[in-house]
């Protein structure tokens, strides 16, 4: 009876939890997309050979990676952007700032895996540094980076749970709101955990398919 009641209640709460899961995916997708843009810029700064740009990139990466996401979220939302953006936009921005530091390192590793001779050859033909990066280096490096980017997306999706600290109504916060009404913490958190597991299992499966395809293409 207890097991049957557990699953009946799951069906009862699933519409609200799915709504929270949808917002979780929107925040994760938006945050990672923006993080890719910031990460590329930081990576180019870091490997540019221009000292001031390298220092800016290193400072940003070190600072962001050294601060726990919850502290970063609370500081940025309540201290900087609370009155400038709505909750969802704030959540996307906070997530992107956190993820971009890791993205920058992924891009750097991918670019440095490309033969340096290609950069030298392009420069000798008259292409500028940024043009060479855009047209020759980044397209090749991107294939190498895809598995790491997928892993970072999965990590960022799980990180959205921390954004409940600023009351973003994503999956974890949705569960908290329901718990405040019925005090069924075990059930609601287990339902949320199941939904996270399903989403991440699907993403992991897709990531493995991409990795296999890339490995096949390299043969």
Sine and cosine of phi, psi and omega as CSV:
sin_phi,cos_phi,sin_psi,cos_psi,sin_omega,cos_omega
0.00,0.00,-0.64,0.76,-0.02,-1.00
-0.90,0.44,-0.68,0.74,-0.01,-1.00
-0.91,0.42,-0.68,0.73,0.02,-1.00
-0.88,0.47,-0.70,0.72,0.02,-1.00
-0.89,0.45,-0.59,0.81,0.01,-1.00
-0.86,0.51,-0.74,0.68,-0.04,-1.00
-0.97,0.26,-0.50,0.86,0.09,-1.00
-0.90,0.44,-0.70,0.71,0.03,-1.00
-0.91,0.42,-0.57,0.82,0.05,-1.00
-0.86,0.52,-0.71,0.70,0.04,-1.00
-0.89,0.46,-0.54,0.84,0.00,-1.00
-0.93,0.36,-0.65,0.76,-0.09,-1.00
-1.00,-0.08,-0.17,0.99,-0.13,-0.99
-0.89,0.46,-0.56,0.83,0.03,-1.00
-0.86,0.52,-0.70,0.71,0.01,-1.00
-0.92,0.39,-0.66,0.75,0.00,-1.00
-0.92,0.39,-0.59,0.81,0.05,-1.00
-0.91,0.42,-0.59,0.81,0.06,-1.00
-0.89,0.45,-0.66,0.75,0.06,-1.00
-0.91,0.40,-0.63,0.78,0.02,-1.00
-0.91,0.42,-0.61,0.79,0.04,-1.00
-0.88,0.48,-0.70,0.72,0.03,-1.00
-0.92,0.40,-0.59,0.81,0.07,-1.00
-0.84,0.54,-0.72,0.69,0.01,-1.00
-0.91,0.41,-0.64,0.77,0.02,-1.00
-0.88,0.47,-0.72,0.70,0.00,-1.00
-0.90,0.43,-0.69,0.73,-0.01,-1.00
-0.90,0.44,-0.72,0.70,0.00,-1.00
-0.90,0.43,-0.72,0.69,0.01,-1.00
-0.90,0.43,-0.68,0.73,-0.02,-1.00
-0.90,0.43,-0.68,0.73,-0.02,-1.00
-0.94,0.33,-0.62,0.78,0.03,-1.00
-0.87,0.50,-0.72,0.70,0.03,-1.00
-0.93,0.37,-0.59,0.81,0.02,-1.00
-0.90,0.44,-0.55,0.83,0.04,-1.00
-0.88,0.47,-0.70,0.71,0.00,-1.00
-0.88,0.47,-0.77,0.64,0.00,-1.00
-0.90,0.44,-0.66,0.75,-0.02,-1.00
-0.89,0.46,-0.64,0.76,0.04,-1.00
-0.88,0.47,-0.71,0.70,0.01,-1.00
-0.88,0.48,-0.73,0.68,0.01,-1.00
-0.88,0.47,-0.66,0.75,0.00,-1.00
-0.89,0.46,-0.71,0.70,0.02,-1.00
-0.89,0.46,-0.64,0.77,0.09,-1.00
-0.86,0.52,-0.72,0.69,-0.11,-0.99
-0.91,0.41,-0.54,0.84,-0.06,-1.00
-0.96,-0.28,0.17,0.99,-0.10,-0.99
-0.95,0.32,-0.41,0.91,-0.09,-1.00
1.00,0.08,-0.08,1.00,0.05,-1.00
-1.00,-0.01,0.90,-0.45,-0.19,-0.98
-0.84,0.54,-0.70,0.71,-0.06,-1.00
-0.91,0.42,-0.62,0.78,0.03,-1.00
-0.93,0.36,-0.63,0.78,0.04,-1.00
-0.89,0.45,-0.64,0.77,0.00,-1.00
-0.92,0.39,-0.64,0.77,0.04,-1.00
-0.87,0.49,-0.74,0.67,-0.02,-1.00
-0.89,0.45,-0.72,0.69,-0.02,-1.00
-0.90,0.44,-0.63,0.77,0.02,-1.00
-0.90,0.43,-0.74,0.67,0.00,-1.00
-0.86,0.50,-0.77,0.63,-0.06,-1.00
-0.89,0.46,-0.71,0.70,-0.01,-1.00
-0.90,0.44,-0.69,0.72,-0.03,-1.00
-0.91,0.42,-0.76,0.64,-0.07,-1.00
-0.92,0.39,-0.67,0.74,-0.01,-1.00
-0.94,0.34,-0.35,0.94,-0.03,-1.00
-1.00,0.02,-0.17,0.98,-0.03,-1.00
-0.96,-0.26,0.80,-0.60,0.06,-1.00
-0.84,0.55,0.58,-0.81,-0.07,-1.00
-0.86,0.51,-0.61,0.80,-0.01,-1.00
-0.89,0.45,-0.69,0.72,0.03,-1.00
-0.90,0.44,-0.67,0.74,0.02,-1.00
-0.88,0.48,-0.69,0.73,-0.01,-1.00
-0.90,0.44,-0.73,0.69,-0.01,-1.00
-0.90,0.44,-0.67,0.74,-0.01,-1.00
-0.91,0.42,-0.76,0.65,-0.07,-1.00
-0.92,0.38,-0.68,0.74,-0.07,-1.00
-0.96,0.29,-0.81,0.59,-0.07,-1.00
-0.98,0.18,-0.42,0.91,-0.05,-1.00
-0.99,-0.14,-0.37,0.93,-0.14,-0.99
-0.80,-0.60,-0.80,0.61,-0.24,-0.97
-0.92,-0.38,0.10,0.99,-0.12,-0.99
-0.81,0.59,-0.70,0.72,-0.08,-1.00
-1.00,-0.05,0.05,1.00,-0.07,-1.00
-0.98,-0.19,-0.56,0.83,-0.08,-1.00
-0.75,-0.66,0.38,-0.93,0.11,-0.99
-0.97,0.26,0.09,-1.00,-0.11,-0.99
-0.88,0.48,-0.71,0.71,-0.06,-1.00
-0.92,0.40,-0.72,0.70,0.03,-1.00
-0.88,0.47,-0.64,0.77,0.04,-1.00
-0.89,0.46,-0.68,0.73,0.00,-1.00
-0.89,0.46,-0.68,0.73,0.02,-1.00
-0.89,0.46,-0.69,0.72,0.00,-1.00
-0.90,0.44,-0.70,0.71,-0.01,-1.00
-0.89,0.45,-0.71,0.70,0.01,-1.00
-0.89,0.45,-0.64,0.77,-0.01,-1.00
-0.92,0.39,-0.61,0.79,0.03,-1.00
-0.89,0.45,-0.69,0.72,0.02,-1.00
-0.91,0.42,-0.75,0.66,-0.08,-1.00
-0.94,0.33,-0.49,0.87,-0.08,-1.00
-0.89,0.46,-0.54,0.84,0.02,-1.00
-0.90,0.43,-0.62,0.78,0.04,-1.00
-0.97,0.24,-0.60,0.80,0.06,-1.00
-0.87,0.49,-0.66,0.76,-0.02,-1.00
-0.86,0.51,-0.65,0.76,0.02,-1.00
-0.94,0.33,-0.58,0.82,0.06,-1.00
-0.90,0.44,-0.72,0.70,0.01,-1.00
-0.90,0.44,-0.67,0.75,0.00,-1.00
-0.87,0.50,-0.72,0.70,0.00,-1.00
-0.89,0.45,-0.64,0.77,0.01,-1.00
-0.91,0.40,-0.69,0.73,0.00,-1.00
-0.92,0.40,-0.66,0.75,-0.02,-1.00
-0.94,0.34,-0.24,0.97,0.07,-1.00
-0.98,0.19,-0.24,0.97,0.03,-1.00
-0.99,0.15,0.64,-0.77,0.00,-1.00
-0.82,0.58,0.86,-0.52,0.01,-1.00
-0.85,0.53,-0.38,0.92,0.01,-1.00
-0.88,0.48,-0.45,0.89,0.02,-1.00
-0.93,0.37,-0.61,0.79,0.07,-1.00
-0.91,0.42,-0.71,0.71,-0.01,-1.00
-0.89,0.45,-0.65,0.76,0.00,-1.00
-0.90,0.43,-0.68,0.73,0.00,-1.00
-0.91,0.41,-0.66,0.76,0.01,-1.00
-0.92,0.40,-0.57,0.82,0.01,-1.00
-0.93,0.37,-0.38,0.92,0.04,-1.00
-1.00,0.04,0.02,1.00,0.09,-1.00
0.99,-0.16,0.03,1.00,0.04,-1.00
-0.97,0.24,0.65,-0.76,0.06,-1.00
-0.95,0.30,0.21,-0.98,-0.04,-1.00
-0.86,0.51,-0.79,0.62,-0.06,-1.00
-0.93,0.36,-0.56,0.83,0.05,-1.00
-0.92,0.40,-0.63,0.78,0.03,-1.00
-0.90,0.43,-0.68,0.74,0.03,-1.00
-0.88,0.48,-0.70,0.71,-0.07,-1.00
-0.92,0.38,-0.69,0.73,-0.16,-0.99
-1.00,-0.05,-0.47,0.88,-0.15,-0.99
-0.88,-0.48,-0.79,0.61,-0.16,-0.99
-0.97,0.23,-0.80,0.60,-0.09,-1.00
-0.88,0.48,-0.67,0.74,0.03,-1.00
-0.85,0.53,-0.61,0.79,0.03,-1.00
-0.96,0.28,-0.67,0.74,-0.03,-1.00
-0.91,0.42,-0.53,0.85,-0.06,-1.00
-0.86,0.50,-0.63,0.77,0.02,-1.00
-0.88,0.47,-0.62,0.78,0.01,-1.00
-0.93,0.38,-0.55,0.83,-0.14,-0.99
-1.00,0.09,-0.27,0.96,-0.13,-0.99
-0.80,0.60,-0.74,0.67,0.02,-1.00
-0.86,0.51,-0.67,0.75,0.02,-1.00
-0.92,0.38,-0.59,0.80,0.03,-1.00
-0.91,0.41,-0.63,0.77,0.05,-1.00
-0.89,0.45,-0.66,0.75,0.03,-1.00
-0.90,0.44,-0.62,0.78,0.02,-1.00
-0.93,0.38,-0.59,0.81,0.06,-1.00
-0.89,0.46,-0.68,0.73,0.03,-1.00
-0.88,0.47,-0.68,0.73,0.03,-1.00
-0.89,0.45,-0.67,0.74,0.00,-1.00
-0.92,0.40,-0.59,0.81,0.04,-1.00
-0.89,0.46,-0.68,0.73,0.04,-1.00
-0.92,0.39,-0.54,0.84,0.00,-1.00
-0.91,0.41,-0.36,0.93,0.00,-1.00
-0.87,0.49,-0.41,0.91,0.02,-1.00
-0.87,0.49,-0.54,0.84,-0.01,-1.00
-0.93,0.38,-0.44,0.90,-0.04,-1.00
-0.94,0.34,-0.11,0.99,0.13,-0.99
-0.89,0.45,-0.30,0.95,0.03,-1.00
-0.90,0.44,-0.42,0.91,0.05,-1.00
-0.96,-0.29,0.32,0.95,0.11,-0.99
0.94,0.35,0.45,0.89,0.14,-0.99
-0.94,0.33,0.76,-0.65,-0.14,-0.99
-0.99,0.11,0.77,0.64,0.06,-1.00
-0.99,0.15,-0.25,-0.97,-0.16,-0.99
-0.86,0.50,-0.74,0.67,-0.03,-1.00
-0.90,0.43,-0.68,0.73,0.00,-1.00
-0.92,0.40,-0.59,0.81,0.06,-1.00
-0.87,0.50,-0.69,0.72,0.05,-1.00
-0.88,0.48,-0.66,0.75,0.01,-1.00
-0.88,0.47,-0.67,0.75,-0.02,-1.00
-0.89,0.45,-0.68,0.73,0.01,-1.00
-0.92,0.40,-0.64,0.77,0.03,-1.00
-0.87,0.49,-0.60,0.80,0.02,-1.00
-0.89,0.45,-0.38,0.92,0.00,-1.00
-1.00,-0.04,-0.59,0.81,-0.10,-1.00
-0.88,-0.48,-0.10,0.99,0.05,-1.00
0.87,0.49,0.42,0.91,0.02,-1.00
-0.99,-0.17,0.94,0.35,-0.11,-0.99
-0.90,0.44,-0.71,0.71,-0.04,-1.00
-0.85,0.53,-0.75,0.66,-0.04,-1.00
-0.89,0.46,-0.78,0.63,-0.12,-0.99
-0.92,0.39,-0.67,0.74,0.02,-1.00
-0.93,0.38,-0.55,0.84,0.05,-1.00
-0.94,0.35,-0.59,0.81,0.07,-1.00
-0.89,0.45,-0.70,0.71,0.02,-1.00
-0.89,0.46,-0.66,0.75,0.00,-1.00
-0.89,0.46,-0.65,0.76,0.02,-1.00
-0.88,0.47,-0.66,0.75,-0.03,-1.00
-0.93,0.36,-0.63,0.77,0.09,-1.00
-0.88,0.48,-0.69,0.72,-0.01,-1.00
-0.87,0.49,-0.68,0.73,-0.01,-1.00
-0.90,0.43,-0.74,0.67,-0.01,-1.00
-0.87,0.50,-0.73,0.68,-0.06,-1.00
-0.94,0.33,-0.56,0.83,0.06,-1.00
-0.89,0.45,-0.66,0.75,0.03,-1.00
-0.90,0.43,-0.70,0.71,0.01,-1.00
-0.90,0.43,-0.63,0.78,0.03,-1.00
-0.90,0.44,-0.66,0.75,0.03,-1.00
-0.88,0.47,-0.72,0.70,0.03,-1.00
-0.89,0.46,-0.62,0.78,0.03,-1.00
-0.88,0.47,-0.66,0.75,0.01,-1.00
-0.92,0.39,-0.59,0.81,0.06,-1.00
-0.89,0.46,-0.70,0.71,0.01,-1.00
-0.89,0.46,-0.69,0.72,0.01,-1.00
-0.87,0.49,-0.68,0.73,0.02,-1.00
-0.90,0.44,-0.65,0.76,-0.01,-1.00
-0.91,0.41,-0.68,0.74,0.02,-1.00
-0.90,0.43,-0.64,0.77,0.03,-1.00
-0.90,0.44,-0.61,0.79,0.01,-1.00
-0.93,0.37,-0.65,0.76,-0.03,-1.00
-0.91,0.41,-0.45,0.89,-0.03,-1.00
-0.98,0.22,-0.26,0.97,-0.02,-1.00
-0.96,0.28,0.00,0.00,0.00,0.00
